Amino acid sequence: MTEQTECRDGRCICLFERNPFFKPDGSVECRAPINKPIEQEKYIDPAMIGVLVAMAVMFIIICVVLRLFSK
């Protein structure tokens, strides 16, 4: 029994969201579970691609028009 366990009626449980791990000698150790970091999926909004393409086309058109009127 350690500070990480709680025993009642002859049964012990691990506290603080720890999991029991059984050692080869028969003793039990409470360890925190190993959590892998959750990788967020990269999501690209199709509407944003459309907006970027429209802005690029407008930029090209403005450059062409300015070049025509600069002469």
C-alpha positions in Angstrom: 0.0 0.0 0.0 1.3 3.4 -1.0 -0.1 7.0 -1.0 -1.4 6.2 -4.5 -3.7 3.5 -3.4 -6.9 3.3 -1.4 -7.9 0.0 0.3 -11.4 -1.0 1.5 -12.6 -4.4 2.6 -9.4 -6.1 1.6 -9.3 -4.6 -1.9 -7.1 -1.8 -3.1 -7.5 0.5 -6.0 -5.2 3.1 -7.6 -6.0 6.7 -7.1 -5.4 9.8 -9.3 -6.5 8.1 -12.6 -3.5 5.7 -12.4 -3.5 2.1 -13.7 -2.3 -0.9 -11.8 0.8 -2.7 -13.2 1.8 -6.1 -11.9 5.4 -6.8 -11.3 7.1 -10.2 -11.7 7.5 -10.6 -7.9 3.7 -10.3 -7.4 3.6 -6.7 -6.2 1.4 -4.1 -7.8 2.6 -0.6 -8.8 0.2 2.3 -9.7 1.5 4.2 -12.7 0.0 7.0 -14.7 -1.1 5.9 -18.2 1.0 7.1 -21.1 -1.0 9.2 -23.4 0.2 9.9 -26.9 -0.4 13.4 -28.1 -3.4 13.8 -30.3 -2.4 15.0 -33.7 -4.9 17.4 -35.2 -5.9 16.7 -38.8 -5.0 19.5 -41.2 -8.2 20.7 -42.9 -8.2 23.1 -45.8 -11.5 24.8 -46.5 -12.5 24.6 -50.2 -14.1 28.0 -49.9 -10.8 29.5 -48.8 -9.1 28.1 -51.8 -11.7 29.7 -54.0 -11.2 33.1 -52.3 -7.4 32.9 -52.7 -7.8 32.0 -56.4 -10.2 34.9 -56.9 -7.8 37.3 -55.2 -4.9 36.1 -57.4 -6.9 36.6 -60.6 -8.0 40.1 -59.4 -4.4 41.0 -58.7 -3.3 39.9 -62.2 -6.2 41.9 -63.8 -5.3 45.0 -61.8 -1.7 44.8 -62.8 -2.6 44.4 -66.5 -5.0 47.4 -66.3 -2.5 49.6 -64.6 0.2 48.7 -67.2 -2.2 49.5 -70.0 -3.1 52.9 -68.6 0.5 53.8 -67.6 1.5 54.4 -71.3 
